[in-house]
Amino acid sequence: MSEPVAKNTNRLIDATSPYLLQHAHNPVDWYPWGEEALSRARAEDKPILLSIGYSACHWCHVMERESFENEAIAELMNRHFVCIKVDREERPDLDDVYMAATLAMNHGQGGWPMTVFLTPEQQPFFAGTYFPPEDRWGRPGFTTVLERIAEQWRSDRPSAEAQGAQLVDYLRENTRSAPGGTVGEEALRAAAEQLARAFDARWGGFGPAPKFPPSASLSLLLRCHRRFGDEPALGMVRQTLDGMARGGMYDQVGGGFARYSTDERWLVPHFEKMLYDNAQLARAYLEAYTATGDDSYRRIARETLDYVRREMTAPAGGFYSATDADSEGEEGKFFVWTPAEVRDALGPDDEELARRFCAYYDITEKGNWEGKSIPNTPRSLDDVAREVGVPPEELRRSLESARARLYEARSRRVPPGLDDKVLTAWNGLMISAFAEGARVLGEDRDLEDARRAADFLLAALRRPDGRLWRTWRAGRAHVEGYLEDYAFLIEALVDVYEAGGAEGYLQEAERLAEKMREDFAAEEGGFFSTARGHESLIVRPREGHDGAIPSANAAAALGLARLSHHLDRADLREDAGRAVRAWGKAIARQPRSFAKSLAVVDFLLEGPVELAFVGRRGEPGFEALRREVGRRYLPNRIVAHHDPSAGPPSLPLLQGKTLVDGRAALYVCRDYACQRPVTEASKAGEALASRQPASEAGSTPPPLGEARLAGAATAEATSAYARRQRAGETGYGPLGRTGATCSRIGFGGYRVDDETPEHREALRRALLSGSNLIDTSTNYTDGGSERLVGEVVADLVRQGRLRREEVIVVSKIGYVQGANLELARSRETQGRPFPEMVKYGEGVWHCMHPEFLADQLPRSLARLQLETLDACLLHNPEYYLSDAHERSDGALERRREEFYRRLQEAFVFLEAEAAGGRIRVYGVSSNTCTRPAGDPEFTSLTRMLVAAEAAGGAGHHFRVLQLPLNLIESGAALEKNNGADLDRTVLESAAERGIAVLVNRPLNAIVDEGMLRLASVSPGAQETELEEQFAIVAAREAEFRRDIAGKLQTSDSSLPPENLFRWSADLRGASAHVRGLDHWQALESQRILPRLLQVVQVLDQSLTGRVAQTWQSWRSRYLPELQKLLGELRRQAALKSQAAVTGVAAAVDPLLPAERRGESLSRKALWVVASTPGVSCVLSGMRSTDYVDDALGILAWPPL
């Protein structure tokens, strides 16, 4: 840390934060965050330079030494900016808000120190992390950044303000809660699968270096192992815990863990030690000890707790926050050794002990880090014992002796700096760890430490109104508490009660829970990070995912859930469930990021085992029962204590619980229903084991928040729905032989999702305007389409605007994409692949094996929130034929025999599901059933029905076929490819057998390997001449190569600067191959704009000085001209589409009644297909209400 410089003292001198105090003597005119600084920025109309860090941050110290103590740089800062310094640990709200901005402006890159420039209204317009004082390493120096930002504010302030306003809108949108979703057991499986894919099978941990301790993930994996019997999950836990314990990230001499490992094998740490890491890791090792019985985990937990007790405990009772990575200005100096230093520490009489210590802890002359050695244990005790020639037990004892003496010697070194502030949230985590240590290890000193810290927080960090302060140091508590302070302290107080039985802690937890619900609860469920009366920031932050500490929202939920069982309060349990469900959609996308939330899901789905101990503490029988329970892995538990000598119990769980014949007793209960009390410790294990996790009992619990709609579409209800509509006589017909009545136009769920409000409103409009058939698939928007359908249908049913029995829901299974592809790959790595997987191409897998269908159908029903799916279709099973044809795999007929064998096996599964009530009918969606019979990929309805009869007999449930049909692709109506003599079209065959036909792609025709959209196109007016605009853009690009490209620095792997802007040539070449408007829009949105915007953003952020000014000037002249060129190319593509569809319309119009020829081509195309004999329903992609209104208008038209 920097030494104070007496000649400079700024406003930080009055702070309590050690981090702020470190900067109190910088020549920078620092302000703490507050109204004084913000008012000055507004009054002087200056931008704000916000610097956020923390006391143990290595690069924060580096930037202070290099820049903040530099008089010239400080003068620049003071002249142009109002400078504010923030300790992220004291103000996590500011850290959350402005880190989100930093990540948004830097392609997901962020860290500390965080350097953000704000408008006087606190809106961020530029952000970075560490900056060197001068330009180096290919990045601008801090001097350059300051000058550039000052110049931008002076000469181009509107662009800075616009950037800030845009970013604030983005942040507000991101913190706005999406509609909640259900979360169930499947999310735990998905998280375990995601973690397995990221797992480092050699060293443990997840992902590449740097590696952070994944405490919450390890805890979740232990739960998955217990719930599902998932042995790979346990293997990941063990390998990771073992790797961390062996590495240099664990302090082999003094105990405790460093912040993270800079390498993949946990050897070289970033040497700062954080209280929250050690709290979580101590608990992770305790959980692993109870789950495995491995004594090495008990040892690491014990040593970590002892380290915190010795070095991180305040005399007053709380726990300090962190120790620095640096000592004497060098990172890690305190922790590393040479063989000579080991010998000196042990003395000349213990050369042999030094030899043993160096051999086991990898202390060598060469060193393993910068010429010195970080103690670590790469070899086993037995291996080293053989090498040094002593028995393993003797070696172990000698190492213990040596460690104690080296610890004593190390304590005489200059220690790293100590951040001695006491943070409520982090203390809550540590109290929980000590309480769990007391429960598992049975040592009273751990309980005493937990109680002492809890008492300190309740005395020193509680405000007069019962609310909490965030931080305490040197006798002063301040900063209003955040959600994490309440959540972690509530959990800690429950833990202290369960470890020791003092009921007052449970009462304090309940009081804090009520304050938390009052101040932080969001109306839609879950919690904000800041209280209602907190200082207003540009956004009110809320977080659901885990970070370095677990999600405060999840911790709040778990605290409420546990209290709900202790107090028998269903309202708390409901709030807990709503808090998790508020993040349901995010959990579905990235479950591994919500490990703490999924622990709550595990707790709520199963419900806790309720353990009531009756007896007196210290009495041998009572303590024996507690020890026996303590060594069991019971993640979902609540523990209550009653000493009969203290009077009658007050807690619901303890009512009616007494000693048994004067002996201490354990009551094992669930939902307050108890087994016979246990009085002998030897029988406690049997009582606890009698309750299996839900999955082992053979049933899957329903997800949280799930109220699946019962029933299915019925003949009566669908007919009544049709009669209510204005187009009831013309717009509806039978859905084959299912008995249901369906609209002639159905809602196609392709490319709709549950996060786009327009899609949600479109589906609502369709259902309320006359369309009662919805088609979706498990792979559409990676499940988002099914979730949308489920949510909208459920909402309308709840509102009384629709009956479940009126709507026909069709979904499809077969594609293996997105999350399902990850699942399939994960299963392959675990040695349990889905059978008969077709791998047609990179990222294009397909499966129709019953094992895959059995996995997918429950997921589909959960997303759809249905008990019964009206129709389940196999989605394009012809992928098997396509793949076999590509590989020339045997004769055609042999391939077809295998195809229909697989189809029949799938039908056997679907028949069983129909019998069980999870589906009503089934069928196939095939794009090749309309092809000529000789096509190698052709699928035959006739042979499908033979397979269905073999699977289900004459009364089989095959009732639906989906196929393509439009004005251009007419094979379904014209190609004779079915029947024993190939004398019927697929539509004729379907009509004969009463098979409902759903039509897909009615407006998207495949033509010459491209797609033609059968909809009217309006190219718009020409605004520029194409060749002239090409020339203008080419001239601007030549300017770039002449004036700017030569001044850019690039790496060997990057695009040469002269090639960054060659759009005039690239677009000229591409435009010749564009087939139409749809093709152009895909090219523009997926290739042109992303590449262009990435280059522009990188140059905006990286260029400095005069070249930056030249760039900005050129950019402002170039981009508008390029936009004109893109617009004209878009118009040219629209002209191509217009010409194509005009030809189609000219061919169709003579066949239509005169009164319909003036309608849009899309309406005419839908009408023609819907009027085709044998077609039951035409599926139209209606992603907006305009599309809905356009498509459903034809329901009132009588069929052709």
Summary of the structure (lengths in Angstrom):
residues: 1200
radius of gyration: 34.4
end to end distance: 84.8
largest distance: 111.3
contacts: 4277
relative contact order: 0.06
helix: 52%
strand: 14%
